[in-house]
């Protein structure tokens, strides 16, 4: 429904049937609570020939509630999708992005206060990691995803602050920036299975802190950075064992580069490569 810019305000909800034909979705001071509570935006069902705006300000997700944005099997053409999630309180809940998002997405998740103390809400096997942000087989095309000023604590040691399961693909000048975040008692700040960044794309961890843990960036499978793209790990700090922990193949080619510097990991190492790691720079 073009032109409907009304907001849902000051309500407590468990499930909400969304009108996917709206171009504007606004939630202010809304609480989603309980196992099974979900606010799901199916982006490919929206009128993508028009600009889409989704805003959540001052909302609370508690006791297993999930905020999720779901794309499609392939990247959809769009006039632009703006997503803003700010001043959010999360208690054993997660923000999730899944599948290929429409092109020209401008996404920012900022000012999040998160405490993860239970995994009872994780029904799937892939996300029992007490994560704040989950990316599952996400494709970004000419898009940006900013995660900034997240303050997260896990009640027992473990978990991945940001967890990318499957393949994270960035193309067409896309970017993933994680900056000015603080993670307490997490094992890894960003845990990634497979990364493919190409065509002037950027993945960056900038000025984040961890009180303890294994690594800032944990690479489980394959990393490929190509065609004028860059992976940056700069200005981070924490009492972690490694700034970057690599388990497998890294490929950096066609005028691309890695930039890791000015990271203070105290007595930890800046880079750890397992015996199975193979680095190809072309």
C-alpha positions as CSV (number, residue, x, y, z in Angstrom):
1,X,0.0,0.0,0.0
2,X,1.9,3.0,-1.2
3,X,1.7,6.1,0.9
4,X,0.8,4.4,4.2
5,X,3.5,5.6,6.6
6,X,1.7,4.8,9.9
7,X,3.6,3.3,12.8
8,X,2.8,0.4,15.2
9,X,3.6,1.9,18.6
10,X,3.8,0.8,22.2
11,X,2.4,-2.7,21.8
12,X,3.3,-6.2,23.0
13,X,3.0,-8.8,20.3
14,X,3.9,-12.5,19.7
15,X,3.1,-12.8,16.0
16,X,2.0,-10.2,13.5
17,X,0.6,-10.8,10.0
18,X,2.4,-8.2,7.9
19,X,1.0,-6.6,4.8
20,X,3.9,-7.2,2.4
21,X,2.4,-4.8,-0.1
22,X,3.1,-1.9,2.1
23,X,6.1,0.2,1.1
24,X,6.6,1.6,4.6
25,X,6.9,-0.5,7.8
26,X,7.4,1.3,11.1
27,X,7.6,0.0,14.6
28,X,8.3,2.1,17.7
29,X,8.6,0.8,21.3
30,X,7.1,-2.5,20.4
31,X,7.9,-5.7,22.4
32,X,8.0,-9.1,20.8
33,X,8.3,-11.8,23.5
34,X,8.4,-15.6,23.8
35,X,9.5,-18.7,21.9
36,X,8.0,-18.6,18.5
37,X,7.5,-14.9,18.5
38,X,8.6,-13.6,15.1
39,X,8.6,-10.5,13.0
40,X,9.4,-11.7,9.5
41,X,9.8,-9.5,6.5
42,X,9.7,-11.5,3.2
43,X,11.4,-9.0,1.1
44,X,10.8,-10.6,-2.3
45,X,7.0,-10.5,-1.7
46,X,7.2,-6.7,-1.4
47,X,6.5,-4.2,-4.3
48,X,10.2,-3.9,-5.1
49,X,9.5,-1.7,-8.1
50,X,8.9,1.0,-5.4
51,X,11.3,2.2,-2.7
52,X,10.8,0.1,0.5
53,X,11.4,1.5,4.0
54,X,11.5,-0.6,7.1
55,X,12.2,1.1,10.5
56,X,12.3,-0.4,14.0
57,X,13.2,2.0,16.8
58,X,13.3,1.3,20.5
59,X,11.9,-2.2,20.1
60,X,12.4,-5.2,22.4
61,X,12.9,-8.8,21.5
62,X,12.8,-11.2,24.4
63,X,12.8,-14.9,25.4
64,X,13.4,-16.3,21.9
65,X,11.7,-13.7,19.7
66,X,13.2,-13.4,16.2
67,X,13.5,-10.4,13.9
68,X,14.2,-11.8,10.4
69,X,14.5,-10.5,6.9
70,X,14.2,-13.2,4.2
71,X,15.2,-12.8,0.5
72,X,14.9,-15.3,-2.3
73,X,16.7,-18.0,-4.2
74,X,18.1,-15.3,-6.5
75,X,18.7,-11.6,-6.2
76,X,15.6,-9.6,-7.1
77,X,15.6,-6.3,-9.0
78,X,14.6,-3.5,-6.8
79,X,14.2,0.3,-6.6
80,X,15.9,0.2,-3.2
81,X,15.2,-1.2,0.3
82,X,16.2,0.8,3.4
83,X,16.2,-1.1,6.7
84,X,16.9,0.6,10.0
85,X,17.0,-1.3,13.3
86,X,18.1,1.0,16.2
87,X,18.0,1.4,19.9
88,X,17.0,-2.3,20.3
89,X,16.9,-4.4,23.4
90,X,17.5,-8.1,22.9
91,X,17.2,-10.8,25.5
92,X,18.0,-14.3,24.2
93,X,16.8,-13.2,20.8
94,X,18.3,-12.7,17.4
95,X,18.3,-10.6,14.2
96,X,18.6,-12.8,11.1
97,X,19.1,-12.2,7.4
98,X,18.6,-15.1,5.0
99,X,19.1,-15.9,1.4
100,X,19.7,-13.5,-1.5
101,X,18.4,-10.0,-0.6
102,X,17.1,-7.6,-3.2
103,X,19.7,-5.4,-4.9
104,X,20.2,-1.9,-3.6
105,X,19.6,-2.8,0.1
106,X,20.8,-0.2,2.6
107,X,20.8,-1.9,6.0
108,X,21.9,-0.6,9.4
109,X,21.6,-2.4,12.8
110,X,22.8,0.0,15.4
111,X,22.6,0.7,19.1
112,X,21.7,-2.8,20.3
113,X,21.8,-3.9,23.9
114,X,21.9,-7.7,23.9
115,X,22.1,-10.3,26.6
116,X,22.0,-13.9,25.6
117,X,21.4,-16.3,28.4
118,X,19.4,-19.2,26.9
119,X,19.4,-21.3,23.8
120,X,15.9,-22.7,24.3
121,X,14.6,-20.6,21.3
122,X,17.0,-22.1,18.8
123,X,15.0,-24.7,17.1
124,X,17.5,-25.1,14.3
125,X,20.9,-26.8,14.5
126,X,22.7,-24.1,12.6
127,X,22.3,-21.3,15.1
128,X,22.8,-22.6,18.6
129,X,25.5,-20.1,19.1
130,X,23.9,-17.4,21.2
131,X,24.4,-15.0,18.4
132,X,23.2,-11.4,18.1
133,X,23.2,-11.4,14.3
134,X,22.7,-14.4,12.1
135,X,23.5,-14.5,8.3
136,X,22.4,-17.6,6.5
137,X,23.5,-18.0,2.9
138,X,23.1,-14.2,2.4
139,X,23.8,-12.6,-1.0
140,X,24.3,-8.8,-1.1
141,X,24.2,-7.2,-4.5
142,X,25.1,-3.5,-4.7
143,X,24.1,-3.3,-1.1
144,X,25.4,-2.4,2.3
145,X,25.0,-4.0,5.8
146,X,26.2,-1.9,8.8
147,X,26.4,-3.4,12.3
148,X,27.4,-0.6,14.7
149,X,27.4,0.1,18.4
150,X,26.2,-3.3,19.5
151,X,26.8,-4.1,23.2
152,X,26.4,-7.8,23.8
153,X,26.9,-10.1,26.8
154,X,26.6,-13.8,27.0
155,X,25.8,-15.3,30.4
156,X,28.2,-18.2,29.9
157,X,31.4,-18.4,27.9
158,X,30.7,-19.3,24.3
159,X,28.8,-18.2,21.3
160,X,29.5,-16.2,18.2
161,X,28.6,-12.5,18.2
162,X,27.9,-12.5,14.5
163,X,27.4,-15.8,12.8
164,X,27.5,-16.4,9.1
165,X,26.4,-19.9,8.2
166,X,26.7,-21.2,4.7
167,X,28.0,-18.8,2.1
168,X,28.1,-15.0,2.5
169,X,28.4,-13.4,-1.0
170,X,29.1,-9.8,-1.7
171,X,29.0,-8.5,-5.3
172,X,28.6,-5.2,-7.1
173,X,30.4,-3.0,-4.6
174,X,28.6,-4.4,-1.6
175,X,29.8,-4.0,2.0
176,X,29.6,-5.5,5.4
177,X,30.9,-3.2,8.1
178,X,31.0,-4.2,11.8
179,X,32.3,-1.3,13.9
180,X,32.3,0.1,17.5
181,X,30.8,-3.1,18.9
182,X,31.5,-4.7,22.3
183,X,31.2,-8.4,22.9
184,X,31.6,-9.8,26.5
185,X,32.4,-13.5,27.0
186,X,31.9,-14.5,23.4
187,X,34.2,-17.0,21.7
188,X,34.4,-15.2,18.4
189,X,33.3,-11.8,17.2
190,X,32.6,-12.9,13.6
191,X,32.4,-16.6,12.7
192,X,32.2,-17.2,9.0
193,X,31.8,-20.4,7.0
194,X,32.4,-19.3,3.4
195,X,33.0,-15.8,2.2
196,X,33.0,-14.7,-1.5
197,X,33.6,-11.0,-2.0
198,X,34.1,-9.7,-5.5
199,X,33.7,-6.7,-7.7
200,X,34.8,-3.8,-5.5
201,X,33.2,-5.2,-2.3
202,X,34.3,-4.8,1.3
203,X,34.1,-6.8,4.5
204,X,35.4,-4.9,7.5
205,X,35.8,-5.3,11.3
206,X,36.7,-1.8,12.7
207,X,37.3,-0.6,16.2
208,X,35.5,-3.4,18.0
209,X,36.3,-4.9,21.4
210,X,36.1,-8.3,23.1
211,X,36.7,-8.9,26.8
212,X,38.0,-12.4,26.1
213,X,37.6,-15.2,23.5
214,X,39.4,-17.1,20.8
215,X,39.3,-14.7,17.8
216,X,38.0,-11.5,16.3
217,X,37.5,-13.3,12.9
218,X,37.1,-17.0,12.7
219,X,37.3,-18.5,9.2
220,X,35.9,-22.1,9.1
221,X,36.0,-22.9,5.4
222,X,36.9,-20.9,2.3
223,X,37.6,-17.2,1.8
224,X,37.7,-15.6,-1.7
225,X,38.3,-11.9,-2.2
226,X,38.7,-10.9,-5.8
227,X,38.2,-8.1,-8.4
228,X,39.3,-5.0,-6.4
229,X,37.7,-6.2,-3.1
230,X,39.1,-6.0,0.4
231,X,38.9,-7.7,3.8
232,X,39.8,-5.3,6.6
233,X,40.4,-6.1,10.3
234,X,41.6,-2.8,11.7
235,X,41.7,-1.1,15.1
236,X,40.1,-3.9,17.1
237,X,41.1,-4.9,20.7
238,X,40.5,-7.6,23.3
239,X,42.1,-10.3,25.3
240,X,41.7,-12.9,22.6
241,X,44.0,-15.7,21.4
242,X,44.1,-14.6,17.8
243,X,42.9,-11.6,15.8
244,X,42.3,-13.9,12.8
245,X,42.0,-17.7,13.0
246,X,42.0,-19.5,9.7
247,X,41.1,-23.1,9.1
248,X,41.1,-23.4,5.4
249,X,41.7,-21.8,2.0
250,X,42.2,-18.1,1.4
251,X,42.2,-16.7,-2.1
252,X,43.1,-13.1,-2.8
253,X,43.3,-12.2,-6.4
254,X,42.7,-9.7,-9.2
255,X,43.8,-6.4,-7.5
256,X,42.3,-7.3,-4.1
257,X,44.0,-7.2,-0.7
258,X,43.8,-8.0,3.0
259,X,44.2,-5.2,5.5
260,X,44.8,-6.2,9.1
261,X,46.6,-3.7,11.3
262,X,46.5,-1.8,14.6
263,X,44.7,-4.6,16.4
264,X,45.6,-5.0,20.1
265,X,45.1,-8.6,21.1
266,X,47.3,-8.3,24.1
267,X,49.4,-11.5,24.3
268,X,47.5,-13.2,21.5
269,X,48.7,-13.7,17.9
270,X,47.5,-11.5,15.0
271,X,47.1,-14.4,12.7
272,X,46.8,-18.2,13.1
273,X,46.8,-20.6,10.2
274,X,45.9,-24.2,10.9
275,X,47.9,-26.9,9.0
276,X,45.1,-27.2,6.5
277,X,45.2,-23.4,5.6
278,X,46.3,-22.6,2.1
279,X,46.8,-19.0,1.1
280,X,46.7,-18.0,-2.5
281,X,47.6,-14.4,-3.5
282,X,47.5,-13.5,-7.1
